[in-house]
Amino acid sequence: MNPLFSLGKVLIITGIAITCIGILVVLAPKLPWLGKLPGDIVIKKENLR
């Protein structure tokens, strides 16, 4: 097997993973359960959301 073939596979898989993470970051505000997980620290003050 050509060593560049293996490098190509790694680059493609890395690109797909980065794309999936990017999509998750973009869609995160639209997922209501993502921001309210058990163990989250919530601070409620007058001038702080």
PDB file of N, CA, C and O in Angstrom:
ATOM      1  N   MET A   1       0.834  -1.178   0.000  1.00  0.00           N
ATOM      2  CA  MET A   1       0.000   0.000   0.000  1.00  0.00           C
ATOM      3  C   MET A   1       0.884   1.248   0.000  1.00  0.00           C
ATOM      4  O   MET A   1       1.912   1.295   0.676  1.00  0.00           O
ATOM      5  N   ASN A   2       0.486   2.211  -0.734  1.00  0.00           N
ATOM      6  CA  ASN A   2       1.206   3.474  -0.828  1.00  0.00           C
ATOM      7  C   ASN A   2       1.035   4.260   0.483  1.00  0.00           C
ATOM      8  O   ASN A   2      -0.087   4.379   0.976  1.00  0.00           O
ATOM      9  N   PRO A   3       2.125   4.800   1.059  1.00  0.00           N
ATOM     10  CA  PRO A   3       1.995   5.552   2.317  1.00  0.00           C
ATOM     11  C   PRO A   3       1.106   6.790   2.181  1.00  0.00           C
ATOM     12  O   PRO A   3       0.479   7.214   3.152  1.00  0.00           O
ATOM     13  N   LEU A   4       1.051   7.363   0.994  1.00  0.00           N
ATOM     14  CA  LEU A   4       0.187   8.529   0.804  1.00  0.00           C
ATOM     15  C   LEU A   4      -1.285   8.147   0.839  1.00  0.00           C
ATOM     16  O   LEU A   4      -2.132   8.977   1.171  1.00  0.00           O
ATOM     17  N   PHE A   5      -1.598   6.900   0.501  1.00  0.00           N
ATOM     18  CA  PHE A   5      -2.977   6.425   0.561  1.00  0.00           C
ATOM     19  C   PHE A   5      -3.461   6.429   2.007  1.00  0.00           C
ATOM     20  O   PHE A   5      -4.587   6.842   2.284  1.00  0.00           O
ATOM     21  N   SER A   6      -2.620   5.975   2.924  1.00  0.00           N
ATOM     22  CA  SER A   6      -2.977   5.973   4.346  1.00  0.00           C
ATOM     23  C   SER A   6      -3.124   7.400   4.865  1.00  0.00           C
ATOM     24  O   SER A   6      -4.034   7.688   5.642  1.00  0.00           O
ATOM     25  N   LEU A   7      -2.246   8.280   4.444  1.00  0.00           N
ATOM     26  CA  LEU A   7      -2.336   9.680   4.855  1.00  0.00           C
ATOM     27  C   LEU A   7      -3.629  10.302   4.335  1.00  0.00           C
ATOM     28  O   LEU A   7      -4.273  11.086   5.033  1.00  0.00           O
ATOM     29  N   GLY A   8      -3.997   9.957   3.131  1.00  0.00           N
ATOM     30  CA  GLY A   8      -5.248  10.461   2.556  1.00  0.00           C
ATOM     31  C   GLY A   8      -6.455  10.028   3.364  1.00  0.00           C
ATOM     32  O   GLY A   8      -7.367  10.819   3.605  1.00  0.00           O
ATOM     33  N   LYS A   9      -6.461   8.761   3.785  1.00  0.00           N
ATOM     34  CA  LYS A   9      -7.560   8.258   4.614  1.00  0.00           C
ATOM     35  C   LYS A   9      -7.650   9.025   5.927  1.00  0.00           C
ATOM     36  O   LYS A   9      -8.737   9.407   6.360  1.00  0.00           O
ATOM     37  N   VAL A  10      -6.503   9.246   6.555  1.00  0.00           N
ATOM     38  CA  VAL A  10      -6.472   9.969   7.831  1.00  0.00           C
ATOM     39  C   VAL A  10      -6.995  11.388   7.646  1.00  0.00           C
ATOM     40  O   VAL A  10      -7.767  11.875   8.473  1.00  0.00           O
ATOM     41  N   LEU A  11      -6.588  12.051   6.579  1.00  0.00           N
ATOM     42  CA  LEU A  11      -7.042  13.418   6.329  1.00  0.00           C
ATOM     43  C   LEU A  11      -8.543  13.476   6.068  1.00  0.00           C
ATOM     44  O   LEU A  11      -9.213  14.401   6.530  1.00  0.00           O
ATOM     45  N   ILE A  12      -9.071  12.517   5.347  1.00  0.00           N
ATOM     46  CA  ILE A  12     -10.508  12.484   5.072  1.00  0.00           C
ATOM     47  C   ILE A  12     -11.293  12.247   6.354  1.00  0.00           C
ATOM     48  O   ILE A  12     -12.290  12.926   6.601  1.00  0.00           O
ATOM     49  N   ILE A  13     -10.860  11.300   7.167  1.00  0.00           N
ATOM     50  CA  ILE A  13     -11.553  11.011   8.425  1.00  0.00           C
ATOM     51  C   ILE A  13     -11.477  12.211   9.366  1.00  0.00           C
ATOM     52  O   ILE A  13     -12.458  12.539  10.034  1.00  0.00           O
ATOM     53  N   THR A  14     -10.323  12.864   9.419  1.00  0.00           N
ATOM     54  CA  THR A  14     -10.178  14.056  10.258  1.00  0.00           C
ATOM     55  C   THR A  14     -11.098  15.174   9.772  1.00  0.00           C
ATOM     56  O   THR A  14     -11.715  15.865  10.582  1.00  0.00           O
ATOM     57  N   GLY A  15     -11.189  15.349   8.483  1.00  0.00           N
ATOM     58  CA  GLY A  15     -12.077  16.374   7.922  1.00  0.00           C
ATOM     59  C   GLY A  15     -13.534  16.105   8.237  1.00  0.00           C
ATOM     60  O   GLY A  15     -14.282  17.026   8.563  1.00  0.00           O
ATOM     61  N   ILE A  16     -13.940  14.850   8.143  1.00  0.00           N
ATOM     62  CA  ILE A  16     -15.321  14.485   8.469  1.00  0.00           C
ATOM     63  C   ILE A  16     -15.599  14.735   9.948  1.00  0.00           C
ATOM     64  O   ILE A  16     -16.669  15.229  10.302  1.00  0.00           O
ATOM     65  N   ALA A  17     -14.644  14.397  10.811  1.00  0.00           N
ATOM     66  CA  ALA A  17     -14.820  14.620  12.250  1.00  0.00           C
ATOM     67  C   ALA A  17     -14.931  16.108  12.560  1.00  0.00           C
ATOM     68  O   ALA A  17     -15.779  16.511  13.357  1.00  0.00           O
ATOM     69  N   ILE A  18     -14.089  16.927  11.942  1.00  0.00           N
ATOM     70  CA  ILE A  18     -14.147  18.376  12.169  1.00  0.00           C
ATOM     71  C   ILE A  18     -15.474  18.941  11.663  1.00  0.00           C
ATOM     72  O   ILE A  18     -16.053  19.823  12.298  1.00  0.00           O
ATOM     73  N   THR A  19     -15.952  18.444  10.539  1.00  0.00           N
ATOM     74  CA  THR A  19     -17.237  18.888  10.007  1.00  0.00           C
ATOM     75  C   THR A  19     -18.372  18.539  10.958  1.00  0.00           C
ATOM     76  O   THR A  19     -19.254  19.364  11.197  1.00  0.00           O
ATOM     77  N   CYS A  20     -18.360  17.329  11.502  1.00  0.00           N
ATOM     78  CA  CYS A  20     -19.402  16.911  12.451  1.00  0.00           C
ATOM     79  C   CYS A  20     -19.370  17.771  13.709  1.00  0.00           C
ATOM     80  O   CYS A  20     -20.423  18.156  14.219  1.00  0.00           O
ATOM     81  N   ILE A  21     -18.192  18.074  14.210  1.00  0.00           N
ATOM     82  CA  ILE A  21     -18.073  18.935  15.392  1.00  0.00           C
ATOM     83  C   ILE A  21     -18.593  20.335  15.066  1.00  0.00           C
ATOM     84  O   ILE A  21     -19.274  20.945  15.890  1.00  0.00           O
ATOM     85  N   GLY A  22     -18.286  20.840  13.898  1.00  0.00           N
ATOM     86  CA  GLY A  22     -18.770  22.158  13.491  1.00  0.00           C
ATOM     87  C   GLY A  22     -20.281  22.212  13.395  1.00  0.00           C
ATOM     88  O   GLY A  22     -20.897  23.188  13.824  1.00  0.00           O
ATOM     89  N   ILE A  23     -20.885  21.176  12.836  1.00  0.00           N
ATOM     90  CA  ILE A  23     -22.345  21.111  12.747  1.00  0.00           C
ATOM     91  C   ILE A  23     -22.956  21.059  14.139  1.00  0.00           C
ATOM     92  O   ILE A  23     -23.973  21.703  14.394  1.00  0.00           O
ATOM     93  N   LEU A  24     -22.349  20.306  15.034  1.00  0.00           N
ATOM     94  CA  LEU A  24     -22.845  20.223  16.409  1.00  0.00           C
ATOM     95  C   LEU A  24     -22.761  21.577  17.107  1.00  0.00           C
ATOM     96  O   LEU A  24     -23.673  21.952  17.844  1.00  0.00           O
ATOM     97  N   VAL A  25     -21.686  22.305  16.882  1.00  0.00           N
ATOM     98  CA  VAL A  25     -21.535  23.635  17.494  1.00  0.00           C
ATOM     99  C   VAL A  25     -22.590  24.597  16.949  1.00  0.00           C
ATOM    100  O   VAL A  25     -23.131  25.409  17.699  1.00  0.00           O
ATOM    101  N   VAL A  26     -22.883  24.513  15.662  1.00  0.00           N
ATOM    102  CA  VAL A  26     -23.887  25.392  15.063  1.00  0.00           C
ATOM    103  C   VAL A  26     -25.282  25.053  15.585  1.00  0.00           C
ATOM    104  O   VAL A  26     -26.081  25.953  15.844  1.00  0.00           O
ATOM    105  N   LEU A  27     -25.575  23.775  15.741  1.00  0.00           N
ATOM    106  CA  LEU A  27     -26.910  23.357  16.168  1.00  0.00           C
ATOM    107  C   LEU A  27     -27.085  23.325  17.681  1.00  0.00           C
ATOM    108  O   LEU A  27     -28.206  23.135  18.154  1.00  0.00           O
ATOM    109  N   ALA A  28     -26.033  23.502  18.448  1.00  0.00           N
ATOM    110  CA  ALA A  28     -26.100  23.393  19.911  1.00  0.00           C
ATOM    111  C   ALA A  28     -27.125  24.331  20.540  1.00  0.00           C
ATOM    112  O   ALA A  28     -27.843  23.893  21.439  1.00  0.00           O
ATOM    113  N   PRO A  29     -27.239  25.589  20.127  1.00  0.00           N
ATOM    114  CA  PRO A  29     -28.245  26.453  20.757  1.00  0.00           C
ATOM    115  C   PRO A  29     -29.682  25.998  20.500  1.00  0.00           C
ATOM    116  O   PRO A  29     -30.584  26.361  21.255  1.00  0.00           O
ATOM    117  N   LYS A  30     -29.903  25.223  19.467  1.00  0.00           N
ATOM    118  CA  LYS A  30     -31.253  24.769  19.138  1.00  0.00           C
ATOM    119  C   LYS A  30     -31.635  23.485  19.874  1.00  0.00           C
ATOM    120  O   LYS A  30     -32.788  23.059  19.811  1.00  0.00           O
ATOM    121  N   LEU A  31     -30.691  22.871  20.565  1.00  0.00           N
ATOM    122  CA  LEU A  31     -30.968  21.653  21.320  1.00  0.00           C
ATOM    123  C   LEU A  31     -31.199  22.030  22.782  1.00  0.00           C
ATOM    124  O   LEU A  31     -30.247  22.367  23.486  1.00  0.00           O
ATOM    125  N   PRO A  32     -32.446  21.979  23.246  1.00  0.00           N
ATOM    126  CA  PRO A  32     -32.736  22.463  24.601  1.00  0.00           C
ATOM    127  C   PRO A  32     -32.091  21.625  25.697  1.00  0.00           C
ATOM    128  O   PRO A  32     -31.778  22.158  26.762  1.00  0.00           O
ATOM    129  N   TRP A  33     -31.888  20.356  25.475  1.00  0.00           N
ATOM    130  CA  TRP A  33     -31.335  19.479  26.510  1.00  0.00           C
ATOM    131  C   TRP A  33     -29.830  19.617  26.646  1.00  0.00           C
ATOM    132  O   TRP A  33     -29.259  19.158  27.635  1.00  0.00           O
ATOM    133  N   LEU A  34     -29.174  20.242  25.672  1.00  0.00           N
ATOM    134  CA  LEU A  34     -27.717  20.324  25.698  1.00  0.00           C
ATOM    135  C   LEU A  34     -27.209  21.306  26.747  1.00  0.00           C
ATOM    136  O   LEU A  34     -26.132  21.096  27.305  1.00  0.00           O
ATOM    137  N   GLY A  35     -27.949  22.361  27.026  1.00  0.00           N
ATOM    138  CA  GLY A  35     -27.492  23.361  27.975  1.00  0.00           C
ATOM    139  C   GLY A  35     -27.921  23.108  29.406  1.00  0.00           C
ATOM    140  O   GLY A  35     -27.530  23.856  30.303  1.00  0.00           O
ATOM    141  N   LYS A  36     -28.709  22.082  29.643  1.00  0.00           N
ATOM    142  CA  LYS A  36     -29.229  21.819  30.986  1.00  0.00           C
ATOM    143  C   LYS A  36     -28.953  20.375  31.383  1.00  0.00           C
ATOM    144  O   LYS A  36     -29.874  19.580  31.569  1.00  0.00           O
ATOM    145  N   LEU A  37     -27.700  20.059  31.507  1.00  0.00           N
ATOM    146  CA  LEU A  37     -27.304  18.703  31.860  1.00  0.00           C
ATOM    147  C   LEU A  37     -27.161  18.574  33.371  1.00  0.00           C
ATOM    148  O   LEU A  37     -26.894  19.568  34.046  1.00  0.00           O
ATOM    149  N   PRO A  38     -27.333  17.373  33.917  1.00  0.00           N
ATOM    150  CA  PRO A  38     -27.123  17.181  35.350  1.00  0.00           C
ATOM    151  C   PRO A  38     -25.682  17.525  35.725  1.00  0.00           C
ATOM    152  O   PRO A  38     -24.743  17.140  35.029  1.00  0.00           O
ATOM    153  N   GLY A  39     -25.519  18.241  36.814  1.00  0.00           N
ATOM    154  CA  GLY A  39     -24.186  18.620  37.251  1.00  0.00           C
ATOM    155  C   GLY A  39     -23.747  19.985  36.758  1.00  0.00           C
ATOM    156  O   GLY A  39     -22.672  20.457  37.131  1.00  0.00           O
ATOM    157  N   ASP A  40     -24.561  20.634  35.922  1.00  0.00           N
ATOM    158  CA  ASP A  40     -24.226  21.980  35.460  1.00  0.00           C
ATOM    159  C   ASP A  40     -24.305  22.959  36.623  1.00  0.00           C
ATOM    160  O   ASP A  40     -25.177  22.843  37.484  1.00  0.00           O
ATOM    161  N   ILE A  41     -23.402  23.909  36.642  1.00  0.00           N
ATOM    162  CA  ILE A  41     -23.410  24.954  37.660  1.00  0.00           C
ATOM    163  C   ILE A  41     -24.237  26.115  37.127  1.00  0.00           C
ATOM    164  O   ILE A  41     -23.941  26.663  36.066  1.00  0.00           O
ATOM    165  N   VAL A  42     -25.280  26.487  37.873  1.00  0.00           N
ATOM    166  CA  VAL A  42     -26.170  27.564  37.456  1.00  0.00           C
ATOM    167  C   VAL A  42     -26.064  28.693  38.468  1.00  0.00           C
ATOM    168  O   VAL A  42     -26.277  28.490  39.663  1.00  0.00           O
ATOM    169  N   ILE A  43     -25.736  29.878  37.987  1.00  0.00           N
ATOM    170  CA  ILE A  43     -25.643  31.062  38.841  1.00  0.00           C
ATOM    171  C   ILE A  43     -26.729  32.031  38.390  1.00  0.00           C
ATOM    172  O   ILE A  43     -26.730  32.486  37.247  1.00  0.00           O
ATOM    173  N   LYS A  44     -27.653  32.344  39.299  1.00  0.00           N
ATOM    174  CA  LYS A  44     -28.741  33.273  38.978  1.00  0.00           C
ATOM    175  C   LYS A  44     -28.578  34.518  39.835  1.00  0.00           C
ATOM    176  O   LYS A  44     -28.717  34.476  41.057  1.00  0.00           O
ATOM    177  N   LYS A  45     -28.282  35.622  39.171  1.00  0.00           N
ATOM    178  CA  LYS A  45     -28.179  36.917  39.837  1.00  0.00           C
ATOM    179  C   LYS A  45     -28.971  37.933  39.034  1.00  0.00           C
ATOM    180  O   LYS A  45     -29.420  37.649  37.924  1.00  0.00           O
ATOM    181  N   GLU A  46     -29.138  39.109  39.599  1.00  0.00           N
ATOM    182  CA  GLU A  46     -29.943  40.137  38.960  1.00  0.00           C
ATOM    183  C   GLU A  46     -29.386  40.556  37.598  1.00  0.00           C
ATOM    184  O   GLU A  46     -30.149  40.677  36.639  1.00  0.00           O
ATOM    185  N   ASN A  47     -28.098  40.774  37.494  1.00  0.00           N
ATOM    186  CA  ASN A  47     -27.492  41.251  36.251  1.00  0.00           C
ATOM    187  C   ASN A  47     -26.766  40.148  35.483  1.00  0.00           C
ATOM    188  O   ASN A  47     -25.907  40.438  34.650  1.00  0.00           O
ATOM    189  N   LEU A  48     -27.095  38.920  35.749  1.00  0.00           N
ATOM    190  CA  LEU A  48     -26.411  37.794  35.116  1.00  0.00           C
ATOM    191  C   LEU A  48     -27.436  36.764  34.693  1.00  0.00           C
ATOM    192  O   LEU A  48     -28.322  36.399  35.466  1.00  0.00           O
ATOM    193  N   ARG A  49     -27.313  36.304  33.477  1.00  0.00           N
ATOM    194  CA  ARG A  49     -28.236  35.275  33.007  1.00  0.00           C
ATOM    195  C   ARG A  49     -27.748  33.915  33.349  1.00  0.00           C
ATOM    196  O   ARG A  49     -28.404  32.925  33.027  1.00  0.00           O
TER     197      ARG A  49
END
